[in-house]
Amino acid sequence: MPDAVSPPAPDFTLTNQFGQPVSLRQERGKVVFLAFVDSQCTTICPLTTQSLVDALKLLGPAASQVALLGVNASPQATTVADVRAYSQVHGVLHAWDFGTGSAAQLHAVWASYHVDTQIVD
C-alpha cells in the first residue's frame, strides 16, 4: 500500500511587519516553520518565537532553506504596527515574517488551520 500523501498546507496572503505582502506560496521549496503568535502575548509566545529563531541558528548554512513565518493570533491587535512592535521588542524583527491582516483575513487563516482564538483576562 502506498504511503498516504498529506494535502498541501492552505495558502494565504497577509501583511508582514514591514507592510509587505507575505504568503505561504512565496516560500515554496523551503521548509516552513509556521507559528500562530498573539502579538500582545508576553508569556509563552516570546519563548516560542525565540525557540524558532534559536533552532534556525543551529541549522547553520542549511538555514537558508528554512523560513520562519508567524501568523498573528491576536483578535484585538491586528495592525502592522502591532506585529512590528512585537518583533522589535523580542529581537526578531529581521528573523521572520510576522503576518497580520484584517479580522476577516485572520479568521480565514485561523479557520483553514483549525486555530481558535479567545481572550482570557
DSSP file with accessible surface (Angstrom, degrees, kcal/mol):
  #  RESIDUE AA STRUCTURE BP1 BP2  ACC     N-H-->O    O-->H-N    N-H-->O    O-->H-N    TCO  KAPPA ALPHA  PHI   PSI    X-CA   Y-CA   Z-CA
    1    1 A M              0   0  225      0, 0.0     3,-0.1     0, 0.0     0, 0.0   0.000 360.0 360.0 360.0 130.4    0.0    0.0    0.0
    2    2 A P        -     0   0  117      0, 0.0     2,-0.1     0, 0.0     3,-0.1  -0.312 360.0 -94.1 -69.1 154.0    1.5    3.4   -0.9
    3    3 A D        -     0   0  152      1,-0.1     2,-0.2     0, 0.0     0, 0.0  -0.404  44.3-106.7 -64.2 142.8    2.1    6.0    1.8
    4    4 A A        -     0   0  101     -2,-0.1     2,-0.5    -3,-0.1    -1,-0.1  -0.476  30.8-139.2 -69.7 140.6   -0.6    8.5    2.3
    5    5 A V        -     0   0  134     -2,-0.2    -1,-0.0    -3,-0.1     0, 0.0  -0.905  12.8-131.2-104.8 128.2    0.2   11.9    1.0
    6    6 A S        -     0   0  102     -2,-0.5     3,-0.1     1,-0.1     0, 0.0  -0.497  27.3-109.0 -73.4 145.8   -0.9   14.9    3.0
    7    7 A P        -     0   0  114      0, 0.0    -1,-0.1     0, 0.0     0, 0.0  -0.341  46.5 -88.6 -68.0 156.7   -2.7   17.7    1.3
    8    8 A P        -     0   0  121      0, 0.0     3,-0.1     0, 0.0     0, 0.0  -0.311  49.6 -95.3 -64.3 151.2   -0.7   20.9    0.8
    9    9 A A        -     0   0   60      1,-0.1     2,-0.1    -3,-0.1   104,-0.1  -0.412  50.7 -95.6 -63.5 140.3   -0.9   23.4    3.6
   10   10 A P        -     0   0   50      0, 0.0     2,-0.1     0, 0.0    -1,-0.1  -0.371  41.9-131.7 -61.0 132.3   -3.6   26.1    2.9
   11   11 A D        +     0   0   69     -2,-0.1     2,-0.3    13,-0.1   101,-0.0  -0.434  30.9 169.4 -81.4 160.0   -2.1   29.2    1.3
   12   12 A F        -     0   0   16     -2,-0.1    12,-1.2     2,-0.0     2,-0.4  -0.970  26.0-139.4-159.7 161.0   -2.8   32.7    2.5
   13   13 A T  E     +A   23   0A  60     -2,-0.3    10,-0.2    10,-0.2     2,-0.2  -0.996  31.2 156.6-129.5 125.8   -1.5   36.2    2.0
   14   14 A L  E     -A   22   0A   2      8,-2.9     8,-2.6    -2,-0.4     2,-0.5  -0.653  43.3 -96.6-128.3-171.1   -1.1   38.6    4.9
   15   15 A T  E     -AB  21 100A  46     85,-2.9    85,-2.2     6,-0.2    -2,-0.0  -0.960  36.7-142.2-117.4 129.3    1.0   41.7    5.5
   16   16 A N    >   -     0   0   10      4,-3.3     3,-2.3    -2,-0.5    83,-0.2  -0.134  37.0 -83.4 -84.5-175.5    4.2   41.4    7.4
   17   17 A Q  T 3  S+     0   0    1      1,-0.3    -1,-0.1    66,-0.2    67,-0.1   0.587 128.8  52.8 -65.9  -9.9    5.8   43.7   10.0
   18   18 A F  T 3  S-     0   0   71      2,-0.2    -1,-0.3    80,-0.1    63,-0.0   0.284 120.3-105.1-105.9   5.6    7.3   45.8    7.2
   19   19 A G  S <  S+     0   0   39     -3,-2.3    -2,-0.1     1,-0.3    61,-0.0   0.625  80.8 129.3  80.6  14.7    4.0   46.4    5.4
   20   20 A Q        -     0   0  116      1,-0.1    -4,-3.3     0, 0.0    -1,-0.3  -0.754  66.2-100.2-102.1 148.5    4.9   43.9    2.7
   21   21 A P  E     -A   15   0A  83      0, 0.0     2,-0.4     0, 0.0    -6,-0.2  -0.372  39.1-171.8 -64.9 142.9    2.7   41.0    1.4
   22   22 A V  E     +A   14   0A   0     -8,-2.6    -8,-2.9    -2,-0.0     2,-0.3  -0.998   7.6 171.3-137.3 134.3    3.7   37.6    2.8
   23   23 A S  E     -A   13   0A   8     -2,-0.4     4,-0.3   -10,-0.2     3,-0.2  -0.958  42.5-122.3-139.8 161.3    2.3   34.3    1.7
   24   24 A L  S >  S+     0   0   25    -12,-1.2     3,-2.0    -2,-0.3    -1,-0.1   0.909 110.4  60.4 -68.1 -38.6    3.0   30.7    2.2
   25   25 A R  G >  S+     0   0  142    -13,-0.3     3,-1.7     1,-0.3    -1,-0.2   0.794  92.0  66.4 -64.3 -25.1    3.4   30.1   -1.5
   26   26 A Q  G 3  S+     0   0   92      1,-0.3    -1,-0.3    -3,-0.2    -2,-0.2   0.703  99.1  53.9 -70.0 -13.7    6.4   32.6   -1.7
   27   27 A E  G X  S+     0   0   23     -3,-2.0     3,-2.3    -4,-0.3    -1,-0.3   0.235  77.8 147.0-101.1  12.6    8.3   30.1    0.5
   28   28 A R  T <   +     0   0  225     -3,-1.7     3,-0.1     1,-0.3    -3,-0.1  -0.189  66.0  28.4 -52.0 134.6    7.7   27.2   -1.9
   29   29 A G  T 3  S+     0   0   73      1,-0.4     2,-0.3    36,-0.0    -1,-0.3   0.285 106.3  93.7  94.5 -10.0   10.7   24.8   -1.9
   30   30 A K  S <  S-     0   0   87     -3,-2.3     2,-0.5    36,-0.0    -1,-0.4  -0.760  83.0-108.4-108.5 159.8   11.6   25.6    1.7
   31   31 A V  E     -c   66   0B  91     34,-2.5    36,-2.8    -2,-0.3     2,-0.5  -0.748  40.6-152.5 -79.0 131.0   10.8   24.1    5.0
   32   32 A V  E     -c   67   0B  42     -2,-0.5     2,-0.8    34,-0.2    36,-0.2  -0.947  14.3-156.6-115.7 124.1    8.4   26.5    6.7
   33   33 A F  E     -c   68   0B  77     34,-2.8    36,-2.8    -2,-0.5     2,-0.6  -0.896  20.4-166.1 -91.7 112.4    8.0   26.8   10.4
   34   34 A L  E     +c   69   0B  50     -2,-0.8     2,-0.4    34,-0.2    36,-0.2  -0.907   8.9 179.4-106.7 121.3    4.5   28.3   10.8
   35   35 A A  E     -c   70   0B  12     34,-2.4    36,-2.8    -2,-0.6     2,-0.7  -0.978  25.0-143.9-125.9 136.1    3.7   29.7   14.2
   36   36 A F  E     +c   71   0B  58     -2,-0.4     2,-0.4    34,-0.2    36,-0.2  -0.890  32.5 178.1 -97.0 115.4    0.5   31.3   15.4
   37   37 A V  E     -c   72   0B   2     34,-2.4    36,-2.5    -2,-0.7     2,-0.6  -0.978  31.1-130.1-128.5 130.6    1.5   34.0   17.8
   38   38 A D    >   -     0   0   48     -2,-0.4     3,-1.7    35,-0.3    34,-0.1  -0.681  16.4-146.2 -78.5 118.9   -0.5   36.6   19.7
   39   39 A S  T 3  S+     0   0   12     -2,-0.6    -1,-0.1    38,-0.3    33,-0.0   0.613  99.1  46.6 -66.2  -9.6    1.1   40.0   19.0
   40   40 A Q  T 3  S+     0   0  107     37,-0.0    -1,-0.3    46,-0.0     2,-0.1   0.430  84.9 120.2-106.7  -1.3    0.1   41.1   22.6
   41   41 A C    <   +     0   0   18     -3,-1.7    33,-0.0     1,-0.1    -4,-0.0  -0.386  31.5 174.2 -68.9 138.3    1.3   37.9   24.3
   42   42 A T        +     0   0  118     -2,-0.1    -1,-0.1     3,-0.1    -3,-0.0   0.242  67.1  52.0-124.8   8.8    4.0   38.3   27.0
   43   43 A T  S  > S-     0   0  102      3,-0.0     4,-0.7     4,-0.0    -2,-0.0   0.624 120.2  -2.3-110.4 -94.2    4.2   34.8   28.3
   44   44 A I  H  > S+     0   0  105      1,-0.2     4,-2.6     2,-0.2     5,-0.2   0.813 118.6  69.8 -77.3 -29.9    4.6   31.7   26.1
   45   45 A C  H  > S+     0   0   18      1,-0.2     4,-2.9     2,-0.2     5,-0.2   0.918  98.2  48.1 -59.5 -47.7    4.7   33.4   22.7
   46   46 A P  H  > S+     0   0   20      0, 0.0     4,-2.6     0, 0.0    -1,-0.2   0.896 112.8  50.4 -61.4 -34.4    8.0   35.2   23.1
   47   47 A L  H  X S+     0   0  110     -4,-0.7     4,-2.2     2,-0.2    -2,-0.2   0.918 112.0  47.0 -67.6 -41.7    9.6   31.9   24.3
   48   48 A T  H  X S+     0   0   60     -4,-2.6     4,-2.0     2,-0.2    -1,-0.2   0.935 112.9  49.2 -63.6 -46.1    8.1   30.1   21.3
   49   49 A T  H  X S+     0   0    2     -4,-2.9     4,-2.1     1,-0.2    -2,-0.2   0.934 112.1  47.5 -60.5 -46.5    9.3   32.7   18.9
   50   50 A Q  H  X S+     0   0   67     -4,-2.6     4,-2.9     1,-0.2    -1,-0.2   0.888 108.1  56.1 -65.3 -35.7   12.8   32.7   20.4
   51   51 A S  H  X S+     0   0   74     -4,-2.2     4,-2.4     2,-0.2    -1,-0.2   0.897 107.1  49.9 -62.6 -38.8   12.9   28.9   20.2
   52   52 A L  H  X S+     0   0   31     -4,-2.0     4,-2.2     2,-0.2    -2,-0.2   0.933 112.4  46.5 -64.3 -44.7   12.2   29.1   16.5
   53   53 A V  H  X S+     0   0   10     -4,-2.1     4,-2.1     1,-0.2    -2,-0.2   0.923 112.9  49.8 -64.5 -42.4   14.9   31.6   15.9
   54   54 A D  H  X S+     0   0   73     -4,-2.9     4,-1.7     1,-0.2    -1,-0.2   0.907 109.5  51.3 -63.3 -41.2   17.4   29.6   18.0
   55   55 A A  H  X S+     0   0   40     -4,-2.4     4,-0.8     1,-0.2    -1,-0.2   0.910 108.2  52.7 -62.5 -39.8   16.6   26.4   16.1
   56   56 A L  H >< S+     0   0   32     -4,-2.2     3,-1.1     1,-0.2     4,-0.3   0.921 106.8  52.2 -62.9 -41.5   17.2   28.2   12.8
   57   57 A K  H >< S+     0   0  149     -4,-2.1     3,-1.5     1,-0.3    -1,-0.2   0.866 102.3  60.0 -62.7 -35.2   20.6   29.4   14.0
   58   58 A L  H 3< S+     0   0  153     -4,-1.7    -1,-0.3     1,-0.3    -2,-0.2   0.729  93.6  66.8 -66.5 -19.6   21.5   25.8   14.9
   59   59 A L  T X< S-     0   0   75     -3,-1.1     3,-1.6    -4,-0.8    -1,-0.3   0.627  82.5-170.6 -77.1 -13.8   21.0   24.8   11.3
   60   60 A G  G X   -     0   0   37     -3,-1.5     3,-2.1    -4,-0.3     4,-0.2  -0.304  69.1  -1.7  59.5-134.3   24.0   26.9   10.1
   61   61 A P  G >  S+     0   0  124      0, 0.0     3,-1.6     0, 0.0    -1,-0.3   0.792 127.9  67.7 -60.7 -27.3   24.1   27.1    6.3
   62   62 A A  G X  S+     0   0   57     -3,-1.6     3,-2.2     1,-0.3    -2,-0.2   0.706  79.0  82.7 -66.6 -15.6   21.1   24.9    5.9
   63   63 A A  G X  S+     0   0   23     -3,-2.1     3,-2.0     1,-0.3    -1,-0.3   0.753  73.6  73.5 -61.5 -21.3   19.0   27.7    7.5
   64   64 A S  G <  S+     0   0   75     -3,-1.6    -1,-0.3     1,-0.3    -2,-0.2   0.689  94.1  54.1 -67.1 -13.6   18.9   29.3    4.0
   65   65 A Q  G <  S+     0   0  112     -3,-2.2   -34,-2.5    -4,-0.1     2,-0.4   0.223  99.8  77.4-101.2  12.5   16.4   26.5    3.1
   66   66 A V  E <   -c   31   0B  18     -3,-2.0     2,-0.4   -36,-0.2   -34,-0.2  -0.963  60.1-161.5-126.5 140.0   14.1   27.3    6.0
   67   67 A A  E     -c   32   0B   9    -36,-2.8   -34,-2.8    -2,-0.4     2,-0.6  -0.969   9.6-148.3-120.7 137.1   11.5   30.1    6.5
   68   68 A L  E     +c   33   0B   9     -2,-0.4    29,-1.9    27,-0.3     2,-0.5  -0.920  22.9 178.1-101.3 123.3   10.1   31.3    9.8
   69   69 A L  E     -cd  34  97B   2    -36,-2.8   -34,-2.4    -2,-0.6     2,-0.4  -0.978   9.0-166.8-133.0 117.3    6.5   32.6    9.3
   70   70 A G  E     -cd  35  98B   0     27,-3.4    29,-3.2    -2,-0.5     2,-0.5  -0.816   6.4-155.8-101.4 145.7    4.3   33.9   12.1
   71   71 A V  E     -cd  36  99B   0    -36,-2.8   -34,-2.4    -2,-0.4    29,-0.2  -0.989  28.9-114.5-118.3 127.0    0.6   34.5   11.8
   72   72 A N  E     -c   37   0B   0     27,-2.8   -34,-0.3    -2,-0.5   -36,-0.1  -0.404  28.8-175.2 -62.3 126.9   -0.9   37.0   14.2
   73   73 A A        +     0   0   15    -36,-2.5   -35,-0.3    -2,-0.2    -1,-0.1   0.167  47.8 110.9-109.1  15.7   -3.3   35.2   16.6
   74   74 A S        -     0   0    0    -37,-0.4    32,-0.1     3,-0.3    -2,-0.0  -0.819  49.0-165.7 -93.0 121.7   -4.5   38.3   18.3
   75   75 A P  S    S+     0   0   49      0, 0.0     3,-0.2     0, 0.0    -1,-0.1   0.622  90.8  39.4 -77.1  -8.8   -8.1   39.2   17.6
   76   76 A Q  S    S+     0   0  127      1,-0.2     2,-0.8    -3,-0.0    27,-0.0   0.761 110.8  50.6-108.6 -35.8   -7.5   42.7   19.1
   77   77 A A        +     0   0    3      1,-0.1   -38,-0.3     5,-0.0    -3,-0.3  -0.779  63.6 141.6-109.9  86.5   -4.1   43.8   18.0
   78   78 A T        +     0   0   39     -2,-0.8    23,-0.2    -3,-0.2    -1,-0.1   0.316  29.8 110.9-115.3   9.6   -4.1   43.3   14.2
   79   79 A T  S  > S-     0   0   72      1,-0.1     4,-1.8    21,-0.1     3,-0.2  -0.384  76.7-115.3 -85.1 162.9   -2.2   46.2   12.7
   80   80 A V  H  > S+     0   0   51      1,-0.2     4,-2.7     2,-0.2     5,-0.2   0.901 119.4  58.1 -58.9 -38.6    1.2   46.2   11.1
   81   81 A A  H  > S+     0   0   66      1,-0.2     4,-2.6     2,-0.2    -1,-0.2   0.874 103.0  53.9 -60.5 -35.4    2.4   48.4   14.0
   82   82 A D  H  > S+     0   0   50     -3,-0.2     4,-2.2     2,-0.2    -1,-0.2   0.939 112.5  40.8 -65.9 -46.7    1.3   45.6   16.4
   83   83 A V  H  X S+     0   0    0     -4,-1.8     4,-2.2     2,-0.2    -2,-0.2   0.852 115.6  52.1 -73.2 -29.8    3.3   42.8   14.7
   84   84 A R  H  X S+     0   0   87     -4,-2.7     4,-2.7    -5,-0.2    -2,-0.2   0.935 109.5  49.2 -67.8 -44.1    6.2   45.2   14.2
   85   85 A A  H  X S+     0   0   45     -4,-2.6     4,-3.0    -5,-0.2     5,-0.3   0.929 111.6  48.9 -61.4 -44.9    6.3   46.2   17.8
   86   86 A Y  H  X S+     0   0    8     -4,-2.2     4,-2.0     1,-0.2     6,-0.2   0.943 112.8  48.0 -58.3 -48.2    6.2   42.5   18.9
   87   87 A S  H  <>S+     0   0    0     -4,-2.2     5,-2.7     1,-0.2     6,-0.8   0.888 114.7  45.7 -61.8 -40.3    9.0   41.7   16.5
   88   88 A Q  H ><5S+     0   0  106     -4,-2.7     3,-1.5     4,-0.2    -2,-0.2   0.945 111.3  50.7 -67.8 -49.3   11.1   44.6   17.7
   89   89 A V  H 3<5S+     0   0  113     -4,-3.0    -2,-0.2     1,-0.3    -1,-0.2   0.866 115.5  43.2 -58.5 -35.3   10.5   44.0   21.5
   90   90 A H  T 3<5S-     0   0   52     -4,-2.0    -1,-0.3    -5,-0.3    -2,-0.2   0.299 112.3-116.5 -99.8  11.4   11.5   40.4   21.1
   91   91 A G  T < 5S+     0   0   65     -3,-1.5    -3,-0.2    -4,-0.1    -4,-0.1   0.758  86.4 106.9  68.3  28.3   14.5   41.0   18.9
   92   92 A V    >>< +     0   0    1     -5,-2.7     3,-1.3    -6,-0.2     4,-0.8   0.138  29.7 124.4-123.2  21.6   13.2   39.1   15.9
   93   93 A L  T 34 S+     0   0   23     -6,-0.8     3,-0.3     1,-0.3     5,-0.1   0.867  89.4  24.9 -51.4 -44.7   12.4   42.0   13.5
   94   94 A H  T 34 S+     0   0  156      1,-0.2    -1,-0.3    -7,-0.1    -2,-0.1   0.327 108.2  78.1-104.4   8.2   14.5   40.6   10.7
   95   95 A A  T <4 S+     0   0   37     -3,-1.3     2,-0.3    -8,-0.1   -27,-0.3   0.602 104.1   0.4 -92.6 -13.0   14.5   36.9   11.7
   96   96 A W  S  < S-     0   0   12     -4,-0.8     2,-0.5    -3,-0.3   -27,-0.2  -0.928  70.1-101.4-157.0 176.2   11.0   36.2   10.3
   97   97 A D  E     -d   69   0B  33    -29,-1.9   -27,-3.4    -2,-0.3     2,-0.7  -0.980  30.1-164.9-109.7 124.9    7.9   37.4    8.6
   98   98 A F  E     -d   70   0B   0     -2,-0.5     2,-0.2   -29,-0.2   -27,-0.2  -0.917  15.2-156.1-113.3 102.5    5.1   38.1   11.1
   99   99 A G  E     +d   71   0B   1    -29,-3.2   -27,-2.8    -2,-0.7     2,-0.3  -0.552  20.5 161.8 -88.4 145.0    1.8   38.3    9.1
  100  100 A T  B     +B   15   0A   2    -85,-2.2   -85,-2.9    -2,-0.2     2,-0.3  -0.870   2.2 156.7-143.7 177.0   -1.3   40.1   10.0
  101  101 A G        -     0   0   12     -2,-0.3   -87,-0.1   -23,-0.2    -2,-0.0  -0.947  47.5 -35.6-175.9-165.2   -4.4   41.4    8.3
  102  102 A S     >  -     0   0   57     -2,-0.3     4,-2.9     1,-0.1     5,-0.3  -0.214  63.4-102.4 -68.2 166.2   -8.0   42.4    8.7
  103  103 A A  H  > S+     0   0   57      1,-0.2     4,-2.9     2,-0.2     5,-0.2   0.919 124.7  50.7 -56.8 -42.2  -10.2   40.5   11.1
  104  104 A A  H  > S+     0   0   75      1,-0.2     4,-2.0     2,-0.2    -1,-0.2   0.913 110.6  48.1 -64.3 -43.0  -11.7   38.6    8.1
  105  105 A Q  H  > S+     0   0   85      2,-0.2     4,-2.0     1,-0.2    -1,-0.2   0.933 114.7  45.4 -62.7 -46.7   -8.3   37.7    6.7
  106  106 A L  H  X S+     0   0    0     -4,-2.9     4,-3.2     1,-0.2     5,-0.2   0.928 111.2  52.1 -64.5 -43.9   -7.0   36.4   10.0
  107  107 A H  H  X S+     0   0   99     -4,-2.9     4,-2.7    -5,-0.3    -1,-0.2   0.891 108.5  52.3 -59.7 -38.3  -10.2   34.5   10.8
  108  108 A A  H  X S+     0   0   60     -4,-2.0     4,-2.2    -5,-0.2    -1,-0.2   0.916 112.2  44.7 -64.1 -43.1   -9.9   32.8    7.4
  109  109 A V  H  X S+     0   0    7     -4,-2.0     4,-1.4     2,-0.2    -2,-0.2   0.943 113.6  50.2 -66.3 -46.5   -6.3   31.7    8.0
  110  110 A W  H ><>S+     0   0    7     -4,-3.2     5,-3.1     1,-0.2     3,-0.5   0.933 112.0  48.2 -57.1 -44.8   -7.1   30.6   11.6
  111  111 A A  H ><5S+     0   0   65     -4,-2.7     3,-1.4     1,-0.2    -1,-0.2   0.904 107.3  54.7 -64.1 -40.5  -10.1   28.5   10.3
  112  112 A S  H 3<5S+     0   0   44     -4,-2.2    -1,-0.2     1,-0.3    -2,-0.2   0.765 116.1  38.9 -67.8 -21.2   -8.1   26.9    7.5
  113  113 A Y  T <<5S-     0   0   50     -4,-1.4    -1,-0.3    -3,-0.5    -2,-0.2   0.242 113.7-116.0-108.4   9.3   -5.5   25.8   10.1
  114  114 A H  T < 5 +     0   0  176     -3,-1.4     2,-0.5     1,-0.2    -3,-0.2   0.880  61.7 153.2  58.9  41.1   -8.1   24.9   12.8
  115  115 A V      < -     0   0   41     -5,-3.1     2,-0.4    -6,-0.2    -1,-0.2  -0.887  26.9-163.4-102.6 131.3   -6.8   27.5   15.1
  116  116 A D        -     0   0  148     -2,-0.5     2,-0.4    -5,-0.0   -43,-0.0  -0.926   4.4-161.3-114.7 138.4   -9.3   29.0   17.6
  117  117 A T        +     0   0   30     -2,-0.4     2,-0.3     2,-0.0   -43,-0.1  -0.912  13.9 166.5-118.1 149.6   -8.6   32.2   19.5
  118  118 A Q        -     0   0  154     -2,-0.4     2,-0.5     2,-0.0    -2,-0.0  -0.975  32.7-121.6-155.6 151.7  -10.1   33.6   22.6
  119  119 A I        -     0   0   84     -2,-0.3     2,-0.5   -45,-0.0    -2,-0.0  -0.848  25.9-169.9 -98.5 127.0   -9.2   36.4   25.0
  120  120 A V              0   0  114     -2,-0.5    -2,-0.0     0, 0.0     0, 0.0  -0.977 360.0 360.0-119.5 123.3   -8.7   35.4   28.6
  121  121 A D              0   0  197     -2,-0.5    -2,-0.0     0, 0.0     0, 0.0  -0.656 360.0 360.0 -87.3 360.0   -8.4   38.0   31.3
